[in-house]
Amino acid sequence: MPGTESSSEKFRRYRARLKARGLRQIQLWVPDINRPEFHEQISRQLGRVEQTPDDREALEWIERTADWDD
């Protein structure tokens, strides 16, 4: 009967179709940028990068060559 299939069953079939196409499901965890600790950590790490001559040179190259118009 149409409309009686649960959303979990629909999702299971959707995942099966993707798997049949050769795709694999992964779970990806990323930092929560809304946490105050995130911004503190980024500032601390950036400070370290800016103090290292090789890293500073790499950052300057990125700034010169990156396309920031997007």
mmCIF file of the N, C-alpha and C atoms, coordinates in Angstrom:
data_MODEL
# 
_entry.id   MODEL 
# 
loop_
_atom_site.group_PDB 
_atom_site.id 
_atom_site.type_symbol 
_atom_site.label_atom_id 
_atom_site.label_alt_id 
_atom_site.label_comp_id 
_atom_site.label_asym_id 
_atom_site.label_entity_id 
_atom_site.label_seq_id 
_atom_site.pdbx_PDB_ins_code 
_atom_site.Cartn_x 
_atom_site.Cartn_y 
_atom_site.Cartn_z 
_atom_site.occupancy 
_atom_site.B_iso_or_equiv 
_atom_site.pdbx_formal_charge 
_atom_site.auth_seq_id 
_atom_site.auth_comp_id 
_atom_site.auth_asym_id 
_atom_site.auth_atom_id 
_atom_site.pdbx_PDB_model_num 
ATOM 1   N N  . MET A 1 1  ? 0.845  -1.173 0.000  1.00 0.00 ? 1  MET A N  1 
ATOM 2   C CA . MET A 1 1  ? 0.000  0.000  0.000  1.00 0.00 ? 1  MET A CA 1 
ATOM 3   C C  . MET A 1 1  ? 0.899  1.248  0.000  1.00 0.00 ? 1  MET A C  1 
ATOM 4   N N  . PRO A 1 2  ? 0.724  2.182  -0.962 1.00 0.00 ? 2  PRO A N  1 
ATOM 5   C CA . PRO A 1 2  ? 1.551  3.375  -1.032 1.00 0.00 ? 2  PRO A CA 1 
ATOM 6   C C  . PRO A 1 2  ? 1.398  4.232  0.221  1.00 0.00 ? 2  PRO A C  1 
ATOM 7   N N  . GLY A 1 3  ? 2.515  4.823  0.642  1.00 0.00 ? 3  GLY A N  1 
ATOM 8   C CA . GLY A 1 3  ? 2.479  5.737  1.772  1.00 0.00 ? 3  GLY A CA 1 
ATOM 9   C C  . GLY A 1 3  ? 2.585  5.063  3.133  1.00 0.00 ? 3  GLY A C  1 
ATOM 10  N N  . THR A 1 4  ? 2.628  3.738  3.176  1.00 0.00 ? 4  THR A N  1 
ATOM 11  C CA . THR A 1 4  ? 2.711  3.054  4.464  1.00 0.00 ? 4  THR A CA 1 
ATOM 12  C C  . THR A 1 4  ? 4.138  2.645  4.813  1.00 0.00 ? 4  THR A C  1 
ATOM 13  N N  . GLU A 1 5  ? 5.065  2.832  3.894  1.00 0.00 ? 5  GLU A N  1 
ATOM 14  C CA . GLU A 1 5  ? 6.451  2.474  4.144  1.00 0.00 ? 5  GLU A CA 1 
ATOM 15  C C  . GLU A 1 5  ? 7.070  3.478  5.118  1.00 0.00 ? 5  GLU A C  1 
ATOM 16  N N  . SER A 1 6  ? 7.768  2.987  6.115  1.00 0.00 ? 6  SER A N  1 
ATOM 17  C CA . SER A 1 6  ? 8.375  3.877  7.109  1.00 0.00 ? 6  SER A CA 1 
ATOM 18  C C  . SER A 1 6  ? 9.568  4.612  6.498  1.00 0.00 ? 6  SER A C  1 
ATOM 19  N N  . SER A 1 7  ? 9.905  5.734  7.096  1.00 0.00 ? 7  SER A N  1 
ATOM 20  C CA . SER A 1 7  ? 11.037 6.507  6.584  1.00 0.00 ? 7  SER A CA 1 
ATOM 21  C C  . SER A 1 7  ? 12.339 5.723  6.766  1.00 0.00 ? 7  SER A C  1 
ATOM 22  N N  . SER A 1 8  ? 12.435 4.914  7.834  1.00 0.00 ? 8  SER A N  1 
ATOM 23  C CA . SER A 1 8  ? 13.652 4.125  8.013  1.00 0.00 ? 8  SER A CA 1 
ATOM 24  C C  . SER A 1 8  ? 13.793 3.074  6.908  1.00 0.00 ? 8  SER A C  1 
ATOM 25  N N  . GLU A 1 9  ? 12.685 2.515  6.453  1.00 0.00 ? 9  GLU A N  1 
ATOM 26  C CA . GLU A 1 9  ? 12.730 1.541  5.360  1.00 0.00 ? 9  GLU A CA 1 
ATOM 27  C C  . GLU A 1 9  ? 13.120 2.231  4.051  1.00 0.00 ? 9  GLU A C  1 
ATOM 28  N N  . LYS A 1 10 ? 12.590 3.411  3.807  1.00 0.00 ? 10 LYS A N  1 
ATOM 29  C CA . LYS A 1 10 ? 12.964 4.160  2.604  1.00 0.00 ? 10 LYS A CA 1 
ATOM 30  C C  . LYS A 1 10 ? 14.454 4.472  2.615  1.00 0.00 ? 10 LYS A C  1 
ATOM 31  N N  . PHE A 1 11 ? 14.953 4.882  3.773  1.00 0.00 ? 11 PHE A N  1 
ATOM 32  C CA . PHE A 1 11 ? 16.372 5.220  3.877  1.00 0.00 ? 11 PHE A CA 1 
ATOM 33  C C  . PHE A 1 11 ? 17.243 3.977  3.705  1.00 0.00 ? 11 PHE A C  1 
ATOM 34  N N  . ARG A 1 12 ? 16.788 2.829  4.230  1.00 0.00 ? 12 ARG A N  1 
ATOM 35  C CA . ARG A 1 12 ? 17.527 1.588  4.067  1.00 0.00 ? 12 ARG A CA 1 
ATOM 36  C C  . ARG A 1 12 ? 17.629 1.229  2.590  1.00 0.00 ? 12 ARG A C  1 
ATOM 37  N N  . ARG A 1 13 ? 16.532 1.376  1.857  1.00 0.00 ? 13 ARG A N  1 
ATOM 38  C CA . ARG A 1 13 ? 16.554 1.078  0.419  1.00 0.00 ? 13 ARG A CA 1 
ATOM 39  C C  . ARG A 1 13 ? 17.440 2.073  -0.333 1.00 0.00 ? 13 ARG A C  1 
ATOM 40  N N  . TYR A 1 14 ? 17.406 3.338  0.061  1.00 0.00 ? 14 TYR A N  1 
ATOM 41  C CA . TYR A 1 14 ? 18.250 4.360  -0.553 1.00 0.00 ? 14 TYR A CA 1 
ATOM 42  C C  . TYR A 1 14 ? 19.732 4.017  -0.358 1.00 0.00 ? 14 TYR A C  1 
ATOM 43  N N  . ARG A 1 15 ? 20.115 3.641  0.870  1.00 0.00 ? 15 ARG A N  1 
ATOM 44  C CA . ARG A 1 15 ? 21.503 3.253  1.140  1.00 0.00 ? 15 ARG A CA 1 
ATOM 45  C C  . ARG A 1 15 ? 21.888 2.022  0.327  1.00 0.00 ? 15 ARG A C  1 
ATOM 46  N N  . ALA A 1 16 ? 20.965 1.078  0.189  1.00 0.00 ? 16 ALA A N  1 
ATOM 47  C CA . ALA A 1 16 ? 21.250 -0.128 -0.605 1.00 0.00 ? 16 ALA A CA 1 
ATOM 48  C C  . ALA A 1 16 ? 21.500 0.227  -2.070 1.00 0.00 ? 16 ALA A C  1 
ATOM 49  N N  . ARG A 1 17 ? 20.734 1.164  -2.610 1.00 0.00 ? 17 ARG A N  1 
ATOM 50  C CA . ARG A 1 17 ? 20.948 1.593  -4.010 1.00 0.00 ? 17 ARG A CA 1 
ATOM 51  C C  . ARG A 1 17 ? 22.321 2.253  -4.167 1.00 0.00 ? 17 ARG A C  1 
ATOM 52  N N  . LEU A 1 18 ? 22.690 3.096  -3.216 1.00 0.00 ? 18 LEU A N  1 
ATOM 53  C CA . LEU A 1 18 ? 24.000 3.742  -3.286 1.00 0.00 ? 18 LEU A CA 1 
ATOM 54  C C  . LEU A 1 18 ? 25.125 2.716  -3.187 1.00 0.00 ? 18 LEU A C  1 
ATOM 55  N N  . LYS A 1 19 ? 24.967 1.755  -2.288 1.00 0.00 ? 19 LYS A N  1 
ATOM 56  C CA . LYS A 1 19 ? 25.972 0.706  -2.139 1.00 0.00 ? 19 LYS A CA 1 
ATOM 57  C C  . LYS A 1 19 ? 26.091 -0.099 -3.423 1.00 0.00 ? 19 LYS A C  1 
ATOM 58  N N  . ALA A 1 20 ? 24.974 -0.385 -4.070 1.00 0.00 ? 20 ALA A N  1 
ATOM 59  C CA . ALA A 1 20 ? 24.978 -1.134 -5.327 1.00 0.00 ? 20 ALA A CA 1 
ATOM 60  C C  . ALA A 1 20 ? 25.705 -0.358 -6.424 1.00 0.00 ? 20 ALA A C  1 
ATOM 61  N N  . ARG A 1 21 ? 25.734 0.964  -6.321 1.00 0.00 ? 21 ARG A N  1 
ATOM 62  C CA . ARG A 1 21 ? 26.455 1.800  -7.295 1.00 0.00 ? 21 ARG A CA 1 
ATOM 63  C C  . ARG A 1 21 ? 27.935 1.918  -6.956 1.00 0.00 ? 21 ARG A C  1 
ATOM 64  N N  . GLY A 1 22 ? 28.380 1.204  -5.916 1.00 0.00 ? 22 GLY A N  1 
ATOM 65  C CA . GLY A 1 22 ? 29.800 1.198  -5.572 1.00 0.00 ? 22 GLY A CA 1 
ATOM 66  C C  . GLY A 1 22 ? 30.199 2.258  -4.563 1.00 0.00 ? 22 GLY A C  1 
ATOM 67  N N  . LEU A 1 23 ? 29.225 2.878  -3.910 1.00 0.00 ? 23 LEU A N  1 
ATOM 68  C CA . LEU A 1 23 ? 29.532 3.899  -2.917 1.00 0.00 ? 23 LEU A CA 1 
ATOM 69  C C  . LEU A 1 23 ? 29.532 3.284  -1.521 1.00 0.00 ? 23 LEU A C  1 
ATOM 70  N N  . ARG A 1 24 ? 30.243 3.918  -0.628 1.00 0.00 ? 24 ARG A N  1 
ATOM 71  C CA . ARG A 1 24 ? 30.338 3.429  0.736  1.00 0.00 ? 24 ARG A CA 1 
ATOM 72  C C  . ARG A 1 24 ? 29.986 4.561  1.686  1.00 0.00 ? 24 ARG A C  1 
ATOM 73  N N  . GLN A 1 25 ? 29.175 4.268  2.683  1.00 0.00 ? 25 GLN A N  1 
ATOM 74  C CA . GLN A 1 25 ? 28.775 5.273  3.662  1.00 0.00 ? 25 GLN A CA 1 
ATOM 75  C C  . GLN A 1 25 ? 29.871 5.422  4.711  1.00 0.00 ? 25 GLN A C  1 
ATOM 76  N N  . ILE A 1 26 ? 30.180 6.674  5.050  1.00 0.00 ? 26 ILE A N  1 
ATOM 77  C CA . ILE A 1 26 ? 31.115 6.943  6.135  1.00 0.00 ? 26 ILE A CA 1 
ATOM 78  C C  . ILE A 1 26 ? 30.470 7.933  7.098  1.00 0.00 ? 26 ILE A C  1 
ATOM 79  N N  . GLN A 1 27 ? 30.979 7.964  8.306  1.00 0.00 ? 27 GLN A N  1 
ATOM 80  C CA . GLN A 1 27 ? 30.536 8.945  9.277  1.00 0.00 ? 27 GLN A CA 1 
ATOM 81  C C  . GLN A 1 27 ? 31.718 9.862  9.531  1.00 0.00 ? 27 GLN A C  1 
ATOM 82  N N  . LEU A 1 28 ? 31.488 11.138 9.463  1.00 0.00 ? 28 LEU A N  1 
ATOM 83  C CA . LEU A 1 28 ? 32.566 12.110 9.570  1.00 0.00 ? 28 LEU A CA 1 
ATOM 84  C C  . LEU A 1 28 ? 32.265 13.078 10.696 1.00 0.00 ? 28 LEU A C  1 
ATOM 85  N N  . TRP A 1 29 ? 33.176 13.196 11.622 1.00 0.00 ? 29 TRP A N  1 
ATOM 86  C CA . TRP A 1 29 ? 33.049 14.138 12.727 1.00 0.00 ? 29 TRP A CA 1 
ATOM 87  C C  . TRP A 1 29 ? 33.977 15.316 12.471 1.00 0.00 ? 29 TRP A C  1 
ATOM 88  N N  . VAL A 1 30 ? 33.462 16.513 12.629 1.00 0.00 ? 30 VAL A N  1 
ATOM 89  C CA . VAL A 1 30 ? 34.254 17.720 12.418 1.00 0.00 ? 30 VAL A CA 1 
ATOM 90  C C  . VAL A 1 30 ? 34.151 18.602 13.661 1.00 0.00 ? 30 VAL A C  1 
ATOM 91  N N  . PRO A 1 31 ? 35.108 19.502 13.857 1.00 0.00 ? 31 PRO A N  1 
ATOM 92  C CA . PRO A 1 31 ? 35.041 20.385 15.022 1.00 0.00 ? 31 PRO A CA 1 
ATOM 93  C C  . PRO A 1 31 ? 33.790 21.255 14.993 1.00 0.00 ? 31 PRO A C  1 
ATOM 94  N N  . ASP A 1 32 ? 33.248 21.507 16.169 1.00 0.00 ? 32 ASP A N  1 
ATOM 95  C CA . ASP A 1 32 ? 32.092 22.390 16.306 1.00 0.00 ? 32 ASP A CA 1 
ATOM 96  C C  . ASP A 1 32 ? 32.605 23.817 16.381 1.00 0.00 ? 32 ASP A C  1 
ATOM 97  N N  . ILE A 1 33 ? 32.442 24.564 15.292 1.00 0.00 ? 33 ILE A N  1 
ATOM 98  C CA . ILE A 1 33 ? 32.995 25.922 15.229 1.00 0.00 ? 33 ILE A CA 1 
ATOM 99  C C  . ILE A 1 33 ? 32.244 26.908 16.105 1.00 0.00 ? 33 ILE A C  1 
ATOM 100 N N  . ASN A 1 34 ? 31.139 26.492 16.693 1.00 0.00 ? 34 ASN A N  1 
ATOM 101 C CA . ASN A 1 34 ? 30.372 27.386 17.565 1.00 0.00 ? 34 ASN A CA 1 
ATOM 102 C C  . ASN A 1 34 ? 30.824 27.337 19.018 1.00 0.00 ? 34 ASN A C  1 
ATOM 103 N N  . ARG A 1 35 ? 31.702 26.422 19.346 1.00 0.00 ? 35 ARG A N  1 
ATOM 104 C CA . ARG A 1 35 ? 32.197 26.336 20.724 1.00 0.00 ? 35 ARG A CA 1 
ATOM 105 C C  . ARG A 1 35 ? 33.295 27.372 20.942 1.00 0.00 ? 35 ARG A C  1 
ATOM 106 N N  . PRO A 1 36 ? 33.303 28.041 22.074 1.00 0.00 ? 36 PRO A N  1 
ATOM 107 C CA . PRO A 1 36 ? 34.360 29.031 22.356 1.00 0.00 ? 36 PRO A CA 1 
ATOM 108 C C  . PRO A 1 36 ? 35.757 28.412 22.314 1.00 0.00 ? 36 PRO A C  1 
ATOM 109 N N  . GLU A 1 37 ? 35.880 27.170 22.753 1.00 0.00 ? 37 GLU A N  1 
ATOM 110 C CA . GLU A 1 37 ? 37.188 26.513 22.751 1.00 0.00 ? 37 GLU A CA 1 
ATOM 111 C C  . GLU A 1 37 ? 37.756 26.382 21.345 1.00 0.00 ? 37 GLU A C  1 
ATOM 112 N N  . PHE A 1 38 ? 36.883 26.262 20.360 1.00 0.00 ? 38 PHE A N  1 
ATOM 113 C CA . PHE A 1 38 ? 37.339 26.128 18.977 1.00 0.00 ? 38 PHE A CA 1 
ATOM 114 C C  . PHE A 1 38 ? 38.105 27.377 18.557 1.00 0.00 ? 38 PHE A C  1 
ATOM 115 N N  . HIS A 1 39 ? 37.547 28.540 18.816 1.00 0.00 ? 39 HIS A N  1 
ATOM 116 C CA . HIS A 1 39 ? 38.191 29.793 18.413 1.00 0.00 ? 39 HIS A CA 1 
ATOM 117 C C  . HIS A 1 39 ? 39.490 30.016 19.171 1.00 0.00 ? 39 HIS A C  1 
ATOM 118 N N  . GLU A 1 40 ? 39.520 29.633 20.439 1.00 0.00 ? 40 GLU A N  1 
ATOM 119 C CA . GLU A 1 40 ? 40.755 29.749 21.213 1.00 0.00 ? 40 GLU A CA 1 
ATOM 120 C C  . GLU A 1 40 ? 41.842 28.847 20.638 1.00 0.00 ? 40 GLU A C  1 
ATOM 121 N N  . GLN A 1 41 ? 41.459 27.640 20.285 1.00 0.00 ? 41 GLN A N  1 
ATOM 122 C CA . GLN A 1 41 ? 42.419 26.691 19.731 1.00 0.00 ? 41 GLN A CA 1 
ATOM 123 C C  . GLN A 1 41 ? 42.938 27.169 18.369 1.00 0.00 ? 41 GLN A C  1 
ATOM 124 N N  . ILE A 1 42 ? 42.072 27.687 17.526 1.00 0.00 ? 42 ILE A N  1 
ATOM 125 C CA . ILE A 1 42 ? 42.494 28.187 16.217 1.00 0.00 ? 42 ILE A CA 1 
ATOM 126 C C  . ILE A 1 42 ? 43.473 29.347 16.379 1.00 0.00 ? 42 ILE A C  1 
ATOM 127 N N  . SER A 1 43 ? 43.169 30.257 17.282 1.00 0.00 ? 43 SER A N  1 
ATOM 128 C CA . SER A 1 43 ? 44.067 31.394 17.522 1.00 0.00 ? 43 SER A CA 1 
ATOM 129 C C  . SER A 1 43 ? 45.428 30.916 18.003 1.00 0.00 ? 43 SER A C  1 
ATOM 130 N N  . ARG A 1 44 ? 45.438 29.956 18.901 1.00 0.00 ? 44 ARG A N  1 
ATOM 131 C CA . ARG A 1 44 ? 46.697 29.431 19.433 1.00 0.00 ? 44 ARG A CA 1 
ATOM 132 C C  . ARG A 1 44 ? 47.501 28.748 18.319 1.00 0.00 ? 44 ARG A C  1 
ATOM 133 N N  . GLN A 1 45 ? 46.838 27.930 17.508 1.00 0.00 ? 45 GLN A N  1 
ATOM 134 C CA . GLN A 1 45 ? 47.545 27.229 16.433 1.00 0.00 ? 45 GLN A CA 1 
ATOM 135 C C  . GLN A 1 45 ? 48.044 28.196 15.361 1.00 0.00 ? 45 GLN A C  1 
ATOM 136 N N  . LEU A 1 46 ? 47.242 29.195 15.036 1.00 0.00 ? 46 LEU A N  1 
ATOM 137 C CA . LEU A 1 46 ? 47.672 30.172 14.040 1.00 0.00 ? 46 LEU A CA 1 
ATOM 138 C C  . LEU A 1 46 ? 48.889 30.947 14.538 1.00 0.00 ? 46 LEU A C  1 
ATOM 139 N N  . GLY A 1 47 ? 48.897 31.262 15.819 1.00 0.00 ? 47 GLY A N  1 
ATOM 140 C CA . GLY A 1 47 ? 50.068 31.928 16.393 1.00 0.00 ? 47 GLY A CA 1 
ATOM 141 C C  . GLY A 1 47 ? 51.327 31.103 16.226 1.00 0.00 ? 47 GLY A C  1 
ATOM 142 N N  . ARG A 1 48 ? 51.222 29.810 16.409 1.00 0.00 ? 48 ARG A N  1 
ATOM 143 C CA . ARG A 1 48 ? 52.379 28.923 16.223 1.00 0.00 ? 48 ARG A CA 1 
ATOM 144 C C  . ARG A 1 48 ? 52.829 28.904 14.771 1.00 0.00 ? 48 ARG A C  1 
ATOM 145 N N  . VAL A 1 49 ? 51.874 28.850 13.857 1.00 0.00 ? 49 VAL A N  1 
ATOM 146 C CA . VAL A 1 49 ? 52.205 28.817 12.435 1.00 0.00 ? 49 VAL A CA 1 
ATOM 147 C C  . VAL A 1 49 ? 52.905 30.105 12.027 1.00 0.00 ? 49 VAL A C  1 
ATOM 148 N N  . GLU A 1 50 ? 52.399 31.219 12.484 1.00 0.00 ? 50 GLU A N  1 
ATOM 149 C CA . GLU A 1 50 ? 52.986 32.502 12.095 1.00 0.00 ? 50 GLU A CA 1 
ATOM 150 C C  . GLU A 1 50 ? 54.392 32.695 12.650 1.00 0.00 ? 50 GLU A C  1 
ATOM 151 N N  . GLN A 1 51 ? 54.744 31.980 13.697 1.00 0.00 ? 51 GLN A N  1 
ATOM 152 C CA . GLN A 1 51 ? 56.083 32.118 14.292 1.00 0.00 ? 51 GLN A CA 1 
ATOM 153 C C  . GLN A 1 51 ? 57.118 31.228 13.618 1.00 0.00 ? 51 GLN A C  1 
ATOM 154 N N  . THR A 1 52 ? 56.701 30.285 12.826 1.00 0.00 ? 52 THR A N  1 
ATOM 155 C CA . THR A 1 52 ? 57.613 29.362 12.155 1.00 0.00 ? 52 THR A CA 1 
ATOM 156 C C  . THR A 1 52 ? 57.893 29.879 10.749 1.00 0.00 ? 52 THR A C  1 
ATOM 157 N N  . PRO A 1 53 ? 59.164 30.180 10.444 1.00 0.00 ? 53 PRO A N  1 
ATOM 158 C CA . PRO A 1 53 ? 59.478 30.770 9.128  1.00 0.00 ? 53 PRO A CA 1 
ATOM 159 C C  . PRO A 1 53 ? 58.964 29.967 7.933  1.00 0.00 ? 53 PRO A C  1 
ATOM 160 N N  . ASP A 1 54 ? 59.122 28.649 7.955  1.00 0.00 ? 54 ASP A N  1 
ATOM 161 C CA . ASP A 1 54 ? 58.650 27.834 6.824  1.00 0.00 ? 54 ASP A CA 1 
ATOM 162 C C  . ASP A 1 54 ? 57.135 27.920 6.676  1.00 0.00 ? 54 ASP A C  1 
ATOM 163 N N  . ASP A 1 55 ? 56.436 27.876 7.795  1.00 0.00 ? 55 ASP A N  1 
ATOM 164 C CA . ASP A 1 55 ? 54.979 27.960 7.748  1.00 0.00 ? 55 ASP A CA 1 
ATOM 165 C C  . ASP A 1 55 ? 54.527 29.352 7.313  1.00 0.00 ? 55 ASP A C  1 
ATOM 166 N N  . ARG A 1 56 ? 55.220 30.381 7.792  1.00 0.00 ? 56 ARG A N  1 
ATOM 167 C CA . ARG A 1 56 ? 54.887 31.754 7.411  1.00 0.00 ? 56 ARG A CA 1 
ATOM 168 C C  . ARG A 1 56 ? 55.057 31.928 5.911  1.00 0.00 ? 56 ARG A C  1 
ATOM 169 N N  . GLU A 1 57 ? 56.128 31.363 5.366  1.00 0.00 ? 57 GLU A N  1 
ATOM 170 C CA . GLU A 1 57 ? 56.375 31.435 3.925  1.00 0.00 ? 57 GLU A CA 1 
ATOM 171 C C  . GLU A 1 57 ? 55.247 30.743 3.158  1.00 0.00 ? 57 GLU A C  1 
ATOM 172 N N  . ALA A 1 58 ? 54.804 29.593 3.651  1.00 0.00 ? 58 ALA A N  1 
ATOM 173 C CA . ALA A 1 58 ? 53.713 28.866 2.993  1.00 0.00 ? 58 ALA A CA 1 
ATOM 174 C C  . ALA A 1 58 ? 52.425 29.687 3.041  1.00 0.00 ? 58 ALA A C  1 
ATOM 175 N N  . LEU A 1 59 ? 52.133 30.311 4.178  1.00 0.00 ? 59 LEU A N  1 
ATOM 176 C CA . LEU A 1 59 ? 50.934 31.145 4.295  1.00 0.00 ? 59 LEU A CA 1 
ATOM 177 C C  . LEU A 1 59 ? 50.983 32.332 3.341  1.00 0.00 ? 59 LEU A C  1 
ATOM 178 N N  . GLU A 1 60 ? 52.140 32.955 3.228  1.00 0.00 ? 60 GLU A N  1 
ATOM 179 C CA . GLU A 1 60 ? 52.284 34.090 2.319  1.00 0.00 ? 60 GLU A CA 1 
ATOM 180 C C  . GLU A 1 60 ? 52.063 33.651 0.871  1.00 0.00 ? 60 GLU A C  1 
ATOM 181 N N  . TRP A 1 61 ? 52.583 32.468 0.515  1.00 0.00 ? 61 TRP A N  1 
ATOM 182 C CA . TRP A 1 61 ? 52.377 31.945 -0.836 1.00 0.00 ? 61 TRP A CA 1 
ATOM 183 C C  . TRP A 1 61 ? 50.897 31.693 -1.087 1.00 0.00 ? 61 TRP A C  1 
ATOM 184 N N  . ILE A 1 62 ? 50.205 31.114 -0.113 1.00 0.00 ? 62 ILE A N  1 
ATOM 185 C CA . ILE A 1 62 ? 48.766 30.865 -0.254 1.00 0.00 ? 62 ILE A CA 1 
ATOM 186 C C  . ILE A 1 62 ? 48.019 32.179 -0.442 1.00 0.00 ? 62 ILE A C  1 
ATOM 187 N N  . GLU A 1 63 ? 48.372 33.173 0.341  1.00 0.00 ? 63 GLU A N  1 
ATOM 188 C CA . GLU A 1 63 ? 47.706 34.477 0.222  1.00 0.00 ? 63 GLU A CA 1 
ATOM 189 C C  . GLU A 1 63 ? 47.933 35.099 -1.154 1.00 0.00 ? 63 GLU A C  1 
ATOM 190 N N  . ARG A 1 64 ? 49.132 34.934 -1.709 1.00 0.00 ? 64 ARG A N  1 
ATOM 191 C CA . ARG A 1 64 ? 49.442 35.508 -3.023 1.00 0.00 ? 64 ARG A CA 1 
ATOM 192 C C  . ARG A 1 64 ? 48.737 34.766 -4.155 1.00 0.00 ? 64 ARG A C  1 
ATOM 193 N N  . THR A 1 65 ? 48.613 33.463 -4.034 1.00 0.00 ? 65 THR A N  1 
ATOM 194 C CA . THR A 1 65 ? 48.132 32.663 -5.171 1.00 0.00 ? 65 THR A CA 1 
ATOM 195 C C  . THR A 1 65 ? 46.667 32.260 -5.086 1.00 0.00 ? 65 THR A C  1 
ATOM 196 N N  . ALA A 1 66 ? 46.057 32.383 -3.923 1.00 0.00 ? 66 ALA A N  1 
ATOM 197 C CA . ALA A 1 66 ? 44.676 31.935 -3.771 1.00 0.00 ? 66 ALA A CA 1 
ATOM 198 C C  . ALA A 1 66 ? 43.710 32.863 -4.507 1.00 0.00 ? 66 ALA A C  1 
ATOM 199 N N  . ASP A 1 67 ? 42.655 32.264 -4.996 1.00 0.00 ? 67 ASP A N  1 
ATOM 200 C CA . ASP A 1 67 ? 41.581 33.034 -5.651 1.00 0.00 ? 67 ASP A CA 1 
ATOM 201 C C  . ASP A 1 67 ? 40.523 33.338 -4.596 1.00 0.00 ? 67 ASP A C  1 
ATOM 202 N N  . TRP A 1 68 ? 40.575 34.512 -4.023 1.00 0.00 ? 68 TRP A N  1 
ATOM 203 C CA . TRP A 1 68 ? 39.693 34.892 -2.925 1.00 0.00 ? 68 TRP A CA 1 
ATOM 204 C C  . TRP A 1 68 ? 38.385 35.486 -3.421 1.00 0.00 ? 68 TRP A C  1 
ATOM 205 N N  . ASP A 1 69 ? 38.146 35.487 -4.730 1.00 0.00 ? 69 ASP A N  1 
ATOM 206 C CA . ASP A 1 69 ? 36.940 36.113 -5.287 1.00 0.00 ? 69 ASP A CA 1 
ATOM 207 C C  . ASP A 1 69 ? 35.676 35.259 -5.142 1.00 0.00 ? 69 ASP A C  1 
ATOM 208 N N  . ASP A 1 70 ? 35.819 33.993 -4.779 1.00 0.00 ? 70 ASP A N  1 
ATOM 209 C CA . ASP A 1 70 ? 34.643 33.114 -4.675 1.00 0.00 ? 70 ASP A CA 1 
ATOM 210 C C  . ASP A 1 70 ? 33.769 33.480 -3.515 1.00 0.00 ? 70 ASP A C  1 
# 
